[in-house]
Amino acid sequence: MIEKPIQVLKPFFRVEECLEEIRECLENSWTGMGYKTNVLEQNWCEFTGLPNAHFLNSATAGLDLGVRILKDKYNWGNGDEIITSAFTFVSTNHAILYHGLKPVFADIDKSLNLSPEAVLEKLTKRTKAVMFVGIGGNTKNLNAIKNICRENGLMFILDASHMAGSRINGVHVGEDCDLSIFSFQAVKNLPTGDSGMICFRDLTLDKKVRELAWLGITKDTFSRSSEGSYKWDYSVNSVGMKYHGNSVIASLGIVALNYLEADNIYRRKLANLYEECLGVNFEIIKHEPESARHLFQISVEDRESYISELASKNIFTGVHYKKNTAYSVYEPENLPLTDFYSDRVLSLPMHLHVTEDEVKVISDTLNSYKN
């Protein structure tokens, strides 16, 4: 038995560097929006090559604002459709429902990402966009589905919550998407307390999201007239939300971004070792080579027995995810592979505290239990 519990996901912070960044906020009495949030946005654009980025208090906020802005810009009507995956965290599809749109569920394939063939089958005259979710950082099918959108005049939305650092042929994901949203929640590859980044390709939409993320405020000025009097004023042109990020949380992101590439290399190293140790006995969810590898997942029958057996050895696993169609807020749908993997997928410990020796112990435990 492992003496110290191994959890499926565990954050890894460079404490002293984070405290130094936060110290600057406190010493300058600037803990809110601006300052460090501006630095993180600039650093993120430089790291990814994305043209625009706005720092928010969560990826869920980004999904909400992103769908709202696209609906308004392109005059989508209530009941218009976004093709999406049911195999995801509920934030993905809640964002569609928030705005009176209809999530149309297409099936996944063995990568756990949307199947291009299944997406094509779901196209209708009311389809306005496809929401692609890169499960665990996996980029499989991303370009194929993006091309379907381009060929059919649809918006391509990337829920990149797991994809900080994922690339395709050296190019970071999101660069050519209409909208991409990244999560920097506490256990993600780029961990903060809870935050995210929304990235529009269109500069005018980037400006719009900055307005809506701060209650619709478009002007905040303190000015002096020619007569020498002072005036403070602001304008509110839309009903926005208070979704912007703050400088304390951004400080954690600034530090984490410095290490993201090296951290993801280590994650891929762990994943390769898991595959080497488990590949004979288990179905492994395969990823493309430049995946961020937020998750390492296998498919097992009688998943609960595996969870219990591993927990008895102080190895704690996770389930990513239960299909959204299992919840009463969504309509049931016949999605064979979504149904199959929703009952069987198991996430193994995959984070920077996990050692190669621990991967071997976890793998030996799994192999012994299966045999």
Secondary structure, DSSP 4 states (H G I P E B T S, - for coil): --SS-B-S------HHHHHHHHHHHHHTT--SSSTHHHHHHHHHHHHH--S--EEES-HHHHHHHHHHHHHHHTTPPTT-EEEEESSS-THHHHHHHHTT-EEEEE-B-TTSSBPHHHHHHH--TTEEEEEEE-GGG--TTHHHHHHHHHHTT-EEEEEETT-TT-EETTEETTTT-SEEEEE--TTSSS--SS-EEEEESSHHHHHHHHHHTBTTEEEEEEEE-TTS-EEEEEEE-S---B-B--HHHHHHHHHHHHHHHHHHHHHHHHHHHHHHHHTTTSEE----TT-----EEEE-SSHHHHHHHHHTTTB--B-----GGGSTTS-----HHHHHHHHHEEEEP-STT--HHHHHHHHHHHHHHH-
